[in-house]
Amino acid sequence: MRIAQAALCSYVVAPGAWRDDWAWGVPLIILTVVIHVLGLGFTYQRAVRIVKRRIDRDHPMALMAMIVSTVTLFATGLHAAEAAAWAACYQFLGNRPDFKSAMLYSLGAMTTYGHGGVFLEDRWQLLGAIEALNGSLLFGLTTAFLIGTIQKCHQIVTRDPLLQLEIGRHN
């Protein structure tokens, strides 16, 4: 691993060059957005399917609370996995001595909470800002997804007549 890391770093890393930050950051943004969209899409489909199946058996508000809580928990897991991808990159580049501090930095950057006293080397500081940009995109996607899921499930629970026509066409 050390030989591969040294070879890759000697090819990609040039001290002080912002292009290196972008060379690592853009693929990570693409990777995390793809993971996020696929994960959220899967979650949306499962949530709607569960609401359709259980609507007549459960209390609608309890069902909505369960769906929103479960979806939020899953979205939190997605954010943690995506922060772990960034943390793995930081550790691979030799920015952080261990995964724990890399993950702490990553979660701080992604949530714009801050770094909690954990810093990147000067030459990689832009990479942390790029991760903060990625976090804004991911949290925006999560917010839009949660609102869309809540609206769709609410339409099913309230038995919106227009939605019932749409459901009938797709079944």
C-alpha positions in Angstrom: 0.0 0.0 0.0 2.8 2.4 0.9 4.5 1.9 -2.5 1.2 2.5 -4.4 0.5 5.5 -2.2 3.9 7.0 -2.9 3.7 6.4 -6.6 0.2 7.9 -6.8 1.2 10.9 -4.7 4.3 11.6 -6.7 2.2 11.6 -9.8 -0.8 13.6 -8.5 0.4 15.7 -5.6 2.3 18.9 -6.3 2.7 21.1 -3.2 0.5 24.2 -3.2 -1.3 23.3 -6.5 -5.0 23.7 -6.2 -5.6 21.5 -9.2 -4.7 18.6 -7.0 -7.4 19.4 -4.6 -9.9 19.5 -7.4 -8.4 16.3 -8.9 -9.3 14.5 -5.7 -12.4 16.5 -4.8 -14.4 16.3 -8.0 -14.4 12.5 -8.2 -15.4 12.4 -4.6 -18.3 14.8 -5.2 -19.5 12.7 -8.1 -19.1 9.4 -6.1 -21.0 10.8 -3.1 -23.8 12.3 -5.1 -24.3 9.1 -7.0 -24.4 7.1 -3.8 -26.7 9.6 -2.3 -29.2 9.7 -5.2 -29.3 5.9 -5.5 -29.7 5.5 -1.7 -32.4 8.2 -1.5 -34.2 6.8 -4.5 -34.3 3.3 -3.0 -35.5 4.7 0.3 -38.2 6.7 -1.4 -39.5 3.6 -3.3 -39.5 1.5 -0.1 -41.3 4.3 2.0 -44.1 4.7 -0.6 -44.5 0.9 -0.9 -44.8 0.6 2.9 -47.3 3.4 3.2 -49.5 1.9 0.4 -49.4 -1.5 2.1 -50.1 -0.4 5.6 -52.4 2.5 5.1 -55.6 0.6 6.1 -54.1 -1.2 9.1 -52.1 1.5 10.9 -52.9 4.9 12.3 -51.9 7.3 9.6 -50.0 9.8 11.8 -48.1 7.0 13.5 -47.3 5.5 10.1 -46.1 8.9 8.8 -43.9 9.4 12.0 -42.4 5.9 11.5 -41.7 6.5 7.8 -40.1 10.0 8.3 -38.0 8.7 11.3 -36.8 5.7 9.4 -36.0 7.7 6.2 -34.2 10.3 8.3 -32.1 7.6 10.0 -31.2 6.1 6.6 -30.3 9.5 5.2 -28.0 10.0 8.2 -26.3 6.7 7.5 -25.8 7.8 3.9 -24.1 11.1 5.1 -21.9 9.1 7.4 -20.8 6.7 4.7 -20.1 9.6 2.4 -18.0 11.4 5.1 -16.1 8.1 5.5 -15.2 8.2 1.8 -13.7 11.6 2.3 -12.0 10.5 5.5 -10.4 7.6 3.6 -9.1 10.0 1.0 -7.6 12.2 3.7 -5.9 9.3 5.3 -4.7 7.9 2.0 -3.1 11.3 1.1 -1.4 11.3 4.5 -3.4 14.3 5.7 -4.6 12.7 8.9 -2.7 10.1 11.0 -5.7 7.9 11.8 -9.2 7.3 10.5 -10.8 8.7 13.6 -9.3 12.1 13.2 -9.9 12.0 9.4 -13.6 11.1 10.1 -13.9 13.9 12.7 -12.5 16.4 10.2 -14.7 15.1 7.4 -17.9 15.3 9.4 -16.9 18.8 10.5 -16.3 19.9 6.9 -19.4 18.2 5.5 -21.7 19.7 8.1 -20.0 23.1 8.1 -19.8 22.6 11.9 -16.1 23.2 11.8 -13.0 21.2 12.3 -13.0 20.8 16.1 -9.3 21.6 16.3 -8.5 19.1 13.5 -6.8 20.6 10.4 -5.5 19.5 7.0 -2.0 20.2 5.8 -1.8 23.6 4.2 -1.5 22.2 0.7 -4.8 20.3 1.1 -6.9 23.0 2.8 -8.9 23.6 -0.4 -9.9 20.0 -0.4 -11.7 20.5 2.9 -13.6 23.5 1.4 -14.5 21.3 -1.5 -15.9 18.8 0.9 -18.0 21.5 2.5 -19.4 22.3 -0.9 -20.2 18.6 -1.3 -21.9 18.6 2.1 -24.1 21.5 1.1 -25.1 19.7 -2.1 -25.8 16.4 -0.2 -27.8 18.1 2.5 -29.8 20.0 -0.1 -30.6 16.7 -1.9 -31.6 15.2 1.4 -33.9 18.1 2.3 -35.6 18.0 -1.1 -36.0 14.2 -0.9 -37.5 14.3 2.6 -40.0 16.9 1.6 -40.9 14.9 -1.5 -41.3 11.7 0.5 -43.4 13.4 3.1 -45.7 14.9 0.4 -46.1 11.7 -1.5 -46.8 9.7 1.7 -49.2 12.4 2.9 -51.1 12.2 -0.4 -51.4 8.4 0.0 -52.5 8.7 3.7 -55.1 11.4 3.0 -56.3 9.4 0.0 -56.0 12.4 -2.4 -58.4 11.6 -5.3 -55.9 12.8 -8.0 -53.3 10.6 -6.5 -55.6 7.6 -6.5 -56.0 8.0 -10.2 -52.2 8.1 -10.6 -51.8 5.0 -8.5 -54.4 3.1 -10.5 -52.6 3.9 -13.7 -49.2 2.6 -12.4 -50.5 -0.6 -10.8 
